[in-house]
Structures are given as structure tokens and as C-alpha cells.
Amino acid sequence: MTSREQLIQELAEVPDELVKVMLDFLHRVQTTRSHHPLAKFAGILSDDEAVDLHKAIQTDCRQVDLNEW
């Protein structure tokens, strides 16, 4: 089952109030992605690449060498 099919199946089982909340959220995300200057970069990394990048940032960034100055 695809994610789309699973979402449709689950939405069919929830109260209308929750469906409205989800629809509002979807519209906000779509609007943000289409107008944000960095939106063209969304989704360009694979999950593995994102994990590698995250690890590199945690390892190499936010490190302060007090003796460097």
C-alpha cells in the first residue's frame, strides 16, 4: 500500500474535524513550499544522504576551540 493510499484509508476513518485540520495543514504546506525561496531544494537528499549530512554537522559544527584565538 502506498503512503497516499494509507492516508486516504486513515482519513476515511477519522472525524470530520480532524479531516479539516489535516486539509488546512496541507494547504499551508503547499503554499509555503511554492513561495519559499529554498523550496526548490526540498526533497533533493535521499534519507541516507540526510543522515550523513546530519552526522557531519553534529560532528564538525558547533565545535569551539578555545585555544584557537
JOKA-V331189 format. One record per backbone hydrogen bond with DSSP energy under -1.0 kcal/mol. CO is the residue of the C=O (numbers start at 0). NH is the residue of the N-H. E is the energy in kcal/mol with one decimal. If there is no record, write none. Layout:
BEGIN
CO:NH:E
CO:NH:E
END
This chain:
BEGIN
1:5:-2.4
2:6:-2.6
3:7:-2.4
4:8:-2.3
5:9:-2.6
6:10:-2.8
7:11:-1.5
9:12:-1.2
14:18:-1.7
15:19:-2.3
16:20:-1.9
17:21:-2.6
18:22:-2.5
19:23:-2.5
20:24:-2.3
21:25:-2.5
22:26:-2.2
23:27:-2.1
24:28:-2.4
25:29:-2.5
26:30:-2.3
27:31:-2.5
28:32:-2.7
29:33:-1.8
30:34:-1.2
31:35:-2.1
35:38:-1.7
37:40:-2.0
38:41:-1.5
40:43:-1.6
45:49:-2.4
46:50:-2.2
47:51:-2.4
48:52:-2.6
49:53:-2.5
50:54:-2.5
51:55:-2.3
52:56:-2.3
53:57:-2.3
54:58:-2.3
55:59:-3.0
56:60:-2.0
64:67:-1.7
END
